[in-house]
Amino acid sequence: MITKELIQRINALARKQRAEGLTPEEKKEQQELRNLYLKSIRSQVVDTLQSSGFKPGKKHNGACTCEHCAADKERDEGKNYGSVKEPGPYRLLH
């Protein structure tokens, strides 16, 4: 959870890093705090998306052979509108 104290400590370490540098222990603490902060932000984003009805799926790169990518490739073949192809329903998951 992101607290005021967490943000203050992250900022204090960042200021000290710019001014005089950090000890190895402080660098480790800074990285741990940043990871905690990012984990919390990611969780909030996922919760917001899920509450709005969007269910994040697995990441795809379009080169896999899963049923979603295969269906997109079959549907997209021959459907070229100028230089832009029609997006598939699972395009946002890629």
Rosetta silent file (secondary structure, phi, psi, omega in degrees, C-alpha in Angstrom):
SEQUENCE: MITKELIQRINALARKQRAEGLTPEEKKEQQELRNLYLKSIRSQVVDTLQSSGFKPGKKHNGACTCEHCAADKERDEGKNYGSVKEPGPYRLLH
SCORE:     score description
SCORE:     0.000 S_00000001
   1 L     0.000  138.762 -179.770    0.000    0.000    0.000 S_00000001
   2 L   -85.145  121.052  177.688    1.282    3.444   -0.849 S_00000001
   3 L  -116.895  165.736  177.972    1.554    5.649    2.187 S_00000001
   4 H   -61.541  -38.520  179.992    2.718    9.206    2.656 S_00000001
   5 H   -65.627  -39.047  178.455    5.722    7.893    4.594 S_00000001
   6 H   -60.905  -48.067 -179.678    6.683    5.531    1.757 S_00000001
   7 H   -64.648  -40.776  178.497    6.691    8.338   -0.790 S_00000001
   8 H   -62.168  -40.665 -179.880    8.596   10.634    1.577 S_00000001
   9 H   -68.944  -41.692  177.278   11.286    7.996    2.129 S_00000001
  10 H   -59.646  -44.931 -179.914   11.597    7.276   -1.604 S_00000001
  11 H   -67.002  -38.717  178.856   11.969   11.002   -2.270 S_00000001
  12 H   -63.173  -42.887  178.495   14.468   11.467    0.577 S_00000001
  13 H   -66.249  -37.096  178.322   16.649    8.674   -0.795 S_00000001
  14 H   -65.317  -42.400  177.913   16.418   10.145   -4.303 S_00000001
  15 H   -63.849  -42.940  179.791   17.505   13.579   -3.034 S_00000001
  16 H   -65.581  -37.992  179.100   20.389   12.059   -1.083 S_00000001
  17 H   -61.132  -42.689  179.385   21.446   10.017   -4.111 S_00000001
  18 H   -69.853  -37.073 -174.553   21.672   13.184   -6.226 S_00000001
  19 H   -78.264  -49.908 -172.063   23.402   15.213   -3.514 S_00000001
  20 L  -137.393   -6.924 -177.909   25.985   12.872   -2.036 S_00000001
  21 L    95.090  164.143 -177.894   25.336    9.292   -3.095 S_00000001
  22 L  -116.381  151.098  172.686   23.924    6.307   -1.240 S_00000001
  23 L   -75.028  163.740  177.568   25.492    3.560    0.801 S_00000001
  24 H   -57.047  -36.023  179.034   24.961   -0.025   -0.443 S_00000001
  25 H   -66.993  -40.183  179.269   22.327   -0.510    2.280 S_00000001
  26 H   -68.937  -36.450  176.847   20.481    2.625    1.205 S_00000001
  27 H   -62.706  -41.315  178.301   20.615    1.566   -2.447 S_00000001
  28 H   -64.730  -44.500  177.919   19.081   -1.758   -1.489 S_00000001
  29 H   -61.134  -43.210 -179.888   16.374   -0.014    0.564 S_00000001
  30 H   -59.721  -45.005 -179.939   15.672    2.396   -2.300 S_00000001
  31 H   -64.648  -41.643  178.954   15.220   -0.468   -4.763 S_00000001
  32 H   -63.169  -42.929  179.686   12.933   -2.362   -2.376 S_00000001
  33 H   -65.754  -41.478  177.751   10.796    0.740   -1.774 S_00000001
  34 H   -62.892  -42.185  178.412   10.554    1.461   -5.493 S_00000001
  35 H   -63.232  -41.520  176.997    9.534   -2.136   -6.182 S_00000001
  36 H   -61.089  -44.441  179.037    6.872   -1.939   -3.473 S_00000001
  37 H   -61.140  -48.658 -179.274    5.582    1.331   -4.951 S_00000001
  38 H   -64.113  -39.224  178.184    5.446   -0.077   -8.503 S_00000001
  39 H   -61.036  -41.095  179.681    3.752   -3.276   -7.332 S_00000001
  40 H   -66.412  -43.323  178.467    1.076   -1.198   -5.627 S_00000001
  41 H   -62.483  -45.501  179.294    0.522    0.999   -8.698 S_00000001
  42 H   -60.025  -41.391  179.037    0.252   -2.052  -10.972 S_00000001
  43 H   -62.519  -41.276  178.713   -2.263   -3.617   -8.600 S_00000001
  44 H   -63.825  -40.554  179.753   -4.355   -0.445   -8.623 S_00000001
  45 H   -64.373  -45.917  179.230   -4.350   -0.342  -12.433 S_00000001
  46 H   -62.326  -43.987  178.856   -5.427   -3.993  -12.704 S_00000001
  47 H   -60.635  -41.692  179.365   -8.170   -3.481  -10.095 S_00000001
  48 H   -64.528  -44.376  179.120   -9.446   -0.413  -11.956 S_00000001
  49 H   -63.564  -44.030 -179.188   -9.500   -2.254  -15.286 S_00000001
  50 H   -66.321  -36.285  179.651  -11.250   -5.269  -13.801 S_00000001
  51 H   -71.087  -21.166  177.546  -13.856   -3.125  -12.062 S_00000001
  52 L   -90.662    2.964  175.121  -14.644   -1.465  -15.391 S_00000001
  53 L   102.488   -6.437  179.227  -15.290   -4.860  -16.990 S_00000001
  54 L   -89.181  129.303  179.520  -11.949   -5.442  -18.732 S_00000001
  55 L  -111.693  106.336 -179.504  -10.285   -8.694  -17.842 S_00000001
  56 L   -61.282  136.903  178.423   -6.550   -8.625  -18.612 S_00000001
  57 L  -107.624 -168.216  177.518   -5.359  -11.782  -20.283 S_00000001
  58 L   -71.020  154.531  177.057   -1.994  -13.282  -20.941 S_00000001
  59 L   -75.750  138.764  176.237    0.490  -11.309  -22.973 S_00000001
  60 L  -125.876  150.047  177.274    0.757  -12.282  -26.604 S_00000001
  61 L  -110.449    4.308  178.782    3.292  -11.192  -29.151 S_00000001
  62 L    84.106  -13.553 -179.712    1.276  -12.165  -32.225 S_00000001
  63 L   -99.844   -4.965 -179.385    3.807  -14.834  -33.156 S_00000001
  64 L   -78.705  174.170 -177.190    2.432  -17.506  -30.844 S_00000001
  65 L  -112.230   24.188  179.017    0.062  -20.231  -31.964 S_00000001
  66 L   -67.690  165.365 -176.649   -2.639  -19.786  -29.341 S_00000001
  67 H   -62.670  -32.387 -179.260   -6.266  -19.868  -30.481 S_00000001
  68 H   -69.607  -46.530 -179.067   -6.640  -16.085  -30.171 S_00000001
  69 H   -68.456  -39.406  179.731   -3.619  -15.230  -32.306 S_00000001
  70 H   -63.795  -41.467  178.932   -4.439  -17.947  -34.854 S_00000001
  71 H   -65.117  -40.134  177.752   -8.012  -16.642  -35.182 S_00000001
  72 H   -62.237  -44.399 -178.474   -6.722  -13.084  -35.634 S_00000001
  73 H   -63.400  -43.894  179.762   -4.286  -14.177  -38.338 S_00000001
  74 H   -63.952  -44.777 -178.275   -6.969  -16.130  -40.248 S_00000001
  75 H   -67.068  -37.582 -175.769   -9.465  -13.296  -40.038 S_00000001
  76 H   -76.833  -17.812  179.942   -6.916  -10.650  -40.981 S_00000001
  77 L   -62.810  125.860  177.493   -5.708  -12.456  -44.106 S_00000001
  78 L    81.505   -4.549  179.258   -6.930  -10.592  -47.136 S_00000001
  79 L  -102.482   70.665 -179.145   -8.580   -7.804  -45.130 S_00000001
  80 E  -107.973  115.046  179.152   -6.235   -4.998  -45.964 S_00000001
  81 E  -101.563   88.544 -173.894   -7.825   -1.565  -45.985 S_00000001
  82 L    72.221 -122.565  178.237   -5.131    0.524  -47.596 S_00000001
  83 L  -106.414    4.341 -177.778   -2.125    0.103  -45.348 S_00000001
  84 E  -113.875  125.150  176.846   -4.101   -0.453  -42.117 S_00000001
  85 E   -85.753  151.129  176.708   -5.477   -3.851  -41.193 S_00000001
  86 L   -66.389  127.878 -179.467   -8.715   -4.219  -39.297 S_00000001
  87 L   -71.051  145.875  178.009   -7.874   -4.820  -35.610 S_00000001
  88 L   -86.852  166.437 -177.300   -8.964   -8.084  -34.055 S_00000001
  89 L   -67.200  -20.902 -178.714  -10.965   -8.403  -30.843 S_00000001
  90 L  -104.365    8.888 -178.268   -7.888   -9.655  -28.952 S_00000001
  91 H   -58.354  -35.145 -177.971   -5.491   -7.060  -30.347 S_00000001
  92 H   -67.973  -19.598 -179.286   -5.540   -5.144  -27.038 S_00000001
  93 H   -82.796  -11.844 -175.034   -4.167   -8.196  -25.247 S_00000001
  94 L   -86.095    0.000    0.000   -1.046   -8.313  -27.373 S_00000001
